[in-house]
Amino acid sequence: MMNDTSLSDEILTTTVNALWRMPDFVPSALMKFGKTAIPTLVSALSADKPAKRVAAVNMLHQLGWQPEIEAERVAYAIATENWGAAKDDRTVSYLSARLTEPNPHVRWEATTVLKKIGYEPKDNDERAHYYAATSDWQQLRTLGRGALKVLLQMIEWEGVDKFDLGQALEAAGWDPKDTHQRLWLLLSTHRFSEAADLGSISLDPLVELSSELVHTSSRGLLVEIAKALSRFREKKAVDALALLTERTTPTLEYDDPVFSSAVESLSQIGGNLGAAAIWRSLQKCAHARSVNALERILTEKPSTLADEDLRAIARTEWLTAKYIKPTGPIPFGDPDTTEIVAERPIQVTTLSQLAKAELARRT
């Protein structure tokens, strides 16, 4: 066994931790570090992978280690599945206190042991904590306002479904105290238009949410977010909507509702910002909705377009429509999940004529 004094404890501990994190590392190799490896091995009792937990237990046995504090006893009970060792009142009290920890792994550890030892909450406070830690939304709703305190704590927790939490808070009669709380509740429960009613405070969260969801299958949510963004005549909103038009493409059989909603919102925003975004979208892939939206702007408010964009439109009489079919999950417009099956020219003489007329009016 390596002499513990041959290197400083700090260097040894750093080395042990680095070795343990290596995916192909053989755990038994830590034995040569002797008792210096114990803190790392104790931490490994709570490792995600069962094989690492078992390896840590075996090595700790060989090193003569025994749990001394409640945290160690709990971790050891999970790693060895020795639930009887966790039934004493001190351990149950310790675990109950950890049910409201923000870290989801800590909550999982506590509920895992409590379930195994047949724990039964004694009062409504304990029930609220236990149901919250296990995400038992149905039981939380039965507690009414009795669950309100822990539900408010859950806003700060990691790994909690915000939609379920928002609904549970409303069921418990929560009345948000300020605009920030109100915004959180509206976004969590997917009431995006109501969130937009709060004004500019909701723009950044809506843009951020749109950016997060554009790579997912949450089509219905993106449609509603696009509608809400139409309320903001700002570059952030236009950029977010433009991204939706780029990442969603109609197919031969599928008229993408996210694309349609984004184009309609850009049309409502109008002005040079909205019109320029629609024009960029048309240049990448001509689509009837985009053509109609830009035609509406050129007809109703041509003065809002910049000379540069008007000149570009005036020079263009044909655009290319690209029809695709999905090769993966519909329909993110991603080259890896779509295939162009047909292209055809679309005449946009009307757009060109309207642009020329506006340019002539300006001279």
C-alpha positions as CSV (number, residue, x, y, z in Angstrom):
1,M,0.0,0.0,0.0
2,M,1.2,3.5,-0.8
3,N,2.6,5.4,2.1
4,D,0.1,8.1,3.0
5,T,2.9,10.6,3.8
6,S,4.7,10.2,0.4
7,L,2.5,12.9,-1.1
8,S,0.5,15.7,0.5
9,D,-3.1,14.8,1.4
10,E,-4.4,17.5,-1.0
11,I,-2.5,16.1,-4.0
12,L,-3.6,12.6,-3.1
13,T,-7.2,13.6,-2.7
14,T,-7.1,15.4,-6.1
15,T,-5.6,12.4,-7.8
16,V,-8.2,10.0,-6.3
17,N,-11.1,12.2,-7.3
18,A,-9.7,12.6,-10.9
19,L,-9.2,8.8,-11.2
20,W,-12.7,8.0,-9.9
21,R,-14.3,10.2,-12.5
22,M,-12.6,8.4,-15.4
23,P,-15.3,6.4,-17.2
24,D,-13.1,3.3,-17.8
25,F,-11.3,3.5,-14.4
26,V,-11.1,0.2,-12.4
27,P,-12.3,1.2,-8.8
28,S,-10.1,-1.3,-7.0
29,A,-7.1,0.6,-8.2
30,L,-7.9,3.2,-5.5
31,M,-6.9,0.8,-2.8
32,K,-3.3,1.7,-3.2
33,F,-4.1,5.1,-1.9
34,G,-5.2,3.7,1.4
35,K,-7.3,5.7,3.8
36,T,-6.7,8.8,1.7
37,A,-9.3,7.4,-0.7
38,I,-12.0,7.1,2.0
39,P,-13.7,10.6,1.5
40,T,-14.0,9.9,-2.3
41,L,-15.3,6.4,-1.7
42,V,-17.9,7.7,0.8
43,S,-19.1,10.2,-1.8
44,A,-19.3,7.4,-4.3
45,L,-21.9,5.6,-2.0
46,S,-24.4,8.0,-3.6
47,A,-23.1,7.6,-7.2
48,D,-25.7,7.4,-10.0
49,K,-24.4,4.0,-11.2
50,P,-25.1,1.0,-9.0
51,A,-21.8,-0.6,-10.0
52,K,-19.9,2.3,-8.5
53,R,-21.9,2.2,-5.3
54,V,-21.2,-1.5,-4.8
55,A,-17.5,-1.0,-5.6
56,A,-17.3,1.8,-3.1
57,V,-18.9,-0.4,-0.4
58,N,-16.5,-3.3,-1.0
59,M,-13.5,-1.0,-0.8
60,L,-14.7,0.8,2.3
61,H,-15.2,-2.6,3.9
62,Q,-11.6,-3.5,3.1
63,L,-10.4,-0.3,4.6
64,G,-12.3,-0.9,7.8
65,W,-14.6,2.1,7.4
66,Q,-17.9,2.5,9.3
67,P,-20.5,5.2,8.9
68,E,-20.4,7.8,11.7
69,I,-22.9,10.5,10.9
70,E,-26.5,10.4,9.5
71,A,-25.5,11.4,6.0
72,E,-23.1,8.5,5.8
73,R,-25.6,6.1,7.3
74,V,-28.2,7.0,4.7
75,A,-25.7,6.8,1.8
76,Y,-24.5,3.4,3.1
77,A,-28.1,2.1,3.5
78,I,-28.8,3.0,-0.1
79,A,-25.6,1.5,-1.4
80,T,-26.0,-1.8,0.5
81,E,-29.8,-1.8,0.4
82,N,-29.8,-2.4,4.1
83,W,-33.0,-0.6,4.8
84,G,-33.3,-1.8,8.4
85,A,-30.3,0.3,9.3
86,A,-32.2,3.4,8.4
87,K,-35.3,2.8,10.6
88,D,-34.1,4.6,13.7
89,D,-35.8,7.9,14.7
90,R,-32.6,9.9,14.1
91,T,-32.2,8.8,10.6
92,V,-35.9,9.2,9.8
93,S,-35.7,12.8,11.2
94,Y,-32.6,13.5,9.1
95,L,-34.3,12.2,5.9
96,S,-37.5,14.1,6.5
97,A,-35.5,17.3,6.7
98,R,-33.9,16.6,3.4
99,L,-37.2,16.2,1.5
100,T,-37.2,20.0,0.8
101,E,-33.7,20.3,-0.5
102,P,-33.4,22.1,-3.8
103,N,-31.0,19.4,-5.2
104,P,-33.1,16.6,-6.9
105,H,-30.5,13.9,-6.1
106,V,-30.8,14.7,-2.4
107,R,-34.6,14.5,-2.5
108,W,-34.4,11.2,-4.5
109,E,-32.0,9.8,-1.9
110,A,-34.3,10.7,1.0
111,T,-37.5,9.5,-0.6
112,T,-35.8,6.2,-1.8
113,V,-34.9,5.3,1.8
114,L,-38.2,6.5,3.3
115,K,-40.2,4.4,0.9
116,K,-38.1,1.3,1.6
117,I,-38.6,1.6,5.4
118,G,-42.4,2.2,5.1
119,Y,-42.4,5.8,6.2
120,E,-45.8,7.4,6.8
121,P,-46.1,11.2,7.3
122,K,-47.6,12.1,10.7
123,D,-49.2,15.4,9.8
124,N,-50.1,17.7,6.9
125,D,-46.7,19.5,7.0
126,E,-44.9,16.1,6.7
127,R,-47.4,15.0,4.0
128,A,-46.8,18.2,2.0
129,H,-43.0,17.7,2.2
130,Y,-43.2,14.1,1.2
131,Y,-45.7,14.6,-1.7
132,A,-43.6,17.5,-2.9
133,A,-40.4,15.4,-2.9
134,T,-42.1,12.6,-4.8
135,S,-43.8,15.0,-7.2
136,D,-47.2,13.6,-6.2
137,W,-49.2,16.5,-7.6
138,Q,-52.6,14.8,-7.0
139,Q,-52.0,14.3,-3.3
140,L,-50.6,17.9,-3.0
141,R,-53.8,19.2,-4.4
142,T,-55.8,17.4,-1.8
143,L,-54.0,19.4,0.9
144,G,-55.3,22.7,-0.5
145,R,-53.7,25.7,1.2
146,G,-51.9,23.4,3.5
147,A,-49.4,22.7,0.7
148,L,-48.9,26.3,-0.2
149,K,-45.7,26.8,1.8
150,V,-43.8,23.9,0.3
151,L,-45.2,24.6,-3.2
152,L,-43.7,28.1,-3.0
153,Q,-40.4,26.6,-1.9
154,M,-40.5,24.3,-5.0
155,I,-40.2,27.3,-7.3
156,E,-36.5,27.3,-6.4
157,W,-36.0,23.6,-6.7
158,E,-34.2,21.9,-9.5
159,G,-35.8,19.2,-11.6
160,V,-39.5,20.2,-11.0
161,D,-42.1,20.3,-13.8
162,K,-43.1,24.0,-13.8
163,F,-46.4,23.4,-15.5
164,D,-47.5,21.0,-12.8
165,L,-46.2,23.3,-10.1
166,G,-48.0,26.3,-11.5
167,Q,-51.3,24.4,-11.6
168,A,-50.8,23.1,-8.0
169,L,-50.1,26.6,-6.8
170,E,-53.3,27.9,-8.4
171,A,-55.2,25.0,-6.9
172,A,-53.8,25.9,-3.5
173,G,-55.1,29.5,-3.9
174,W,-51.8,31.2,-4.5
175,D,-52.2,35.0,-5.3
176,P,-48.9,36.3,-6.7
177,K,-47.7,39.3,-4.8
178,D,-46.0,41.2,-7.6
179,T,-45.5,41.3,-11.4
180,H,-42.5,39.0,-11.4
181,Q,-44.4,36.3,-9.5
182,R,-47.4,36.8,-11.8
183,L,-45.2,36.4,-14.9
184,W,-43.6,33.2,-13.5
185,L,-47.1,31.7,-13.0
186,L,-48.4,32.7,-16.4
187,L,-45.3,31.3,-18.2
188,S,-45.3,28.1,-16.1
189,T,-48.9,27.4,-17.0
190,H,-48.4,28.3,-20.7
191,R,-50.6,31.4,-20.8
192,F,-48.3,33.3,-23.0
193,S,-50.7,35.9,-24.3
194,E,-51.6,36.9,-20.8
195,A,-47.9,37.1,-20.0
196,A,-47.5,39.5,-23.0
197,D,-50.2,41.6,-21.4
198,L,-47.7,42.4,-18.6
199,G,-45.6,44.4,-21.1
200,S,-41.9,44.5,-21.8
201,I,-41.0,42.5,-18.6
202,S,-42.2,39.4,-20.4
203,L,-40.3,39.8,-23.7
204,D,-36.9,38.3,-22.6
205,P,-38.5,35.3,-20.9
206,L,-40.7,34.6,-24.0
207,V,-37.7,34.9,-26.4
208,E,-35.6,32.6,-24.2
209,L,-38.5,30.0,-24.0
210,S,-38.9,30.1,-27.7
211,S,-35.2,29.5,-28.3
212,E,-35.3,26.5,-25.9
213,L,-38.4,24.9,-27.4
214,V,-37.5,25.4,-31.1
215,H,-35.4,22.2,-31.0
216,T,-38.2,20.2,-29.3
217,S,-41.5,18.7,-30.3
218,S,-43.5,21.3,-28.4
219,R,-45.3,22.6,-31.5
220,G,-48.4,23.8,-29.7
221,L,-46.4,25.9,-27.2
222,L,-44.3,27.4,-30.0
223,V,-47.5,28.5,-31.9
224,E,-48.8,30.3,-28.8
225,I,-45.4,31.9,-28.0
226,A,-45.2,33.1,-31.6
227,K,-48.6,34.7,-31.2
228,A,-47.5,36.4,-27.9
229,L,-44.4,37.8,-29.5
230,S,-46.5,39.6,-32.1
231,R,-47.2,42.2,-29.4
232,F,-43.6,43.4,-29.3
233,R,-42.3,45.7,-32.1
234,E,-38.7,45.1,-31.1
235,K,-35.8,43.4,-32.7
236,K,-35.6,40.7,-30.1
237,A,-39.1,39.6,-30.9
238,V,-38.5,39.7,-34.6
239,D,-35.3,37.7,-34.3
240,A,-37.0,35.0,-32.3
241,L,-39.8,34.8,-34.9
242,A,-37.4,34.7,-37.8
243,L,-35.6,31.8,-36.1
244,L,-38.9,30.0,-36.0
245,T,-39.4,30.5,-39.7
246,E,-35.9,29.1,-40.4
247,R,-36.2,26.1,-38.2
248,T,-39.7,25.1,-39.3
249,T,-40.5,24.3,-42.9
250,P,-43.8,23.2,-44.6
251,T,-43.7,19.8,-46.3
252,L,-45.7,18.5,-49.2
253,E,-48.3,17.1,-46.8
254,Y,-47.8,19.3,-43.8
255,D,-48.4,23.1,-43.5
256,D,-46.3,23.8,-40.4
257,P,-48.4,25.7,-37.8
258,V,-45.3,27.1,-36.1
259,F,-44.1,28.6,-39.4
260,S,-47.5,30.0,-40.2
261,S,-47.9,31.5,-36.7
262,A,-44.4,33.1,-36.9
263,V,-45.0,34.6,-40.3
264,E,-48.4,36.0,-39.2
265,S,-46.8,37.5,-36.1
266,L,-44.1,39.1,-38.2
267,S,-46.8,40.5,-40.5
268,Q,-48.6,42.0,-37.4
269,I,-45.4,43.6,-36.2
270,G,-44.9,45.0,-39.7
271,G,-42.7,47.9,-40.2
272,N,-39.2,47.5,-41.7
273,L,-38.3,44.9,-39.0
274,G,-41.2,42.6,-39.7
275,A,-41.1,43.0,-43.5
276,A,-37.3,42.5,-43.7
277,A,-37.6,39.3,-41.7
278,I,-40.4,38.0,-44.0
279,W,-38.3,38.9,-47.0
280,R,-35.3,37.0,-45.7
281,S,-37.5,34.0,-45.1
282,L,-38.9,34.2,-48.7
283,Q,-35.4,34.2,-50.1
284,K,-34.5,31.0,-48.3
285,C,-37.8,29.2,-49.2
286,A,-40.7,30.9,-50.9
287,H,-44.1,30.0,-49.3
288,A,-47.5,31.4,-50.1
289,R,-48.0,32.6,-46.5
290,S,-44.9,34.6,-46.6
291,V,-45.7,36.1,-50.0
292,N,-49.2,37.0,-48.8
293,A,-47.9,38.6,-45.6
294,L,-45.3,40.7,-47.4
295,E,-47.9,41.7,-50.0
296,R,-50.2,42.9,-47.2
297,I,-47.4,45.1,-45.7
298,L,-46.5,46.5,-49.1
299,T,-50.1,47.3,-49.8
300,E,-51.1,48.7,-46.4
301,K,-47.9,50.3,-45.0
302,P,-45.3,50.4,-47.8
303,S,-43.7,53.5,-46.2
304,T,-42.4,51.4,-43.3
305,L,-39.9,49.5,-45.6
306,A,-36.3,50.7,-46.1
307,D,-35.2,51.7,-49.5
308,E,-32.6,48.9,-49.7
309,D,-35.3,46.2,-49.1
310,L,-37.7,47.8,-51.5
311,R,-35.0,47.8,-54.2
312,A,-34.2,44.1,-53.6
313,I,-37.9,43.2,-53.8
314,A,-38.4,45.4,-56.9
315,R,-35.6,43.4,-58.7
316,T,-37.1,40.1,-57.9
317,E,-39.9,38.5,-60.0
318,W,-39.3,34.8,-59.3
319,L,-38.5,33.0,-56.0
320,T,-38.0,29.3,-55.4
321,A,-40.3,27.1,-53.3
322,K,-38.7,24.1,-51.8
323,Y,-40.9,21.1,-50.9
324,I,-39.4,18.8,-48.3
325,K,-40.3,15.5,-46.7
326,P,-39.3,14.6,-43.1
327,T,-36.6,11.9,-42.7
328,G,-36.8,12.3,-38.9
329,P,-39.3,13.8,-36.4
330,I,-41.5,16.4,-38.0
331,P,-40.6,19.1,-38.8
332,F,-37.6,21.1,-37.6
333,G,-36.3,22.2,-40.9
334,D,-33.0,20.6,-40.0
335,P,-31.0,19.2,-43.0
336,D,-30.4,16.1,-40.9
337,T,-34.1,15.4,-40.6
338,T,-35.5,16.6,-43.9
339,E,-35.0,16.0,-47.6
340,I,-35.8,18.3,-50.5
341,V,-38.1,16.4,-52.8
342,A,-39.1,19.1,-55.2
343,E,-38.3,22.7,-56.1
344,R,-40.4,25.0,-58.3
345,P,-40.3,28.7,-59.2
346,I,-43.0,31.0,-57.8
347,Q,-43.7,34.3,-59.6
348,V,-43.9,37.2,-57.3
349,T,-44.5,40.0,-59.8
350,T,-47.1,41.6,-57.5
351,L,-44.5,42.1,-54.8
352,S,-42.0,43.6,-57.4
353,Q,-44.6,45.9,-58.7
354,L,-45.7,47.2,-55.3
355,A,-42.1,47.8,-54.4
356,K,-41.4,49.7,-57.6
357,A,-44.5,51.8,-57.0
358,E,-43.4,52.8,-53.5
359,L,-39.9,53.6,-54.8
360,A,-41.4,55.8,-57.5
361,R,-43.5,57.6,-54.9
362,R,-40.4,58.4,-52.9
363,T,-38.5,60.0,-55.8
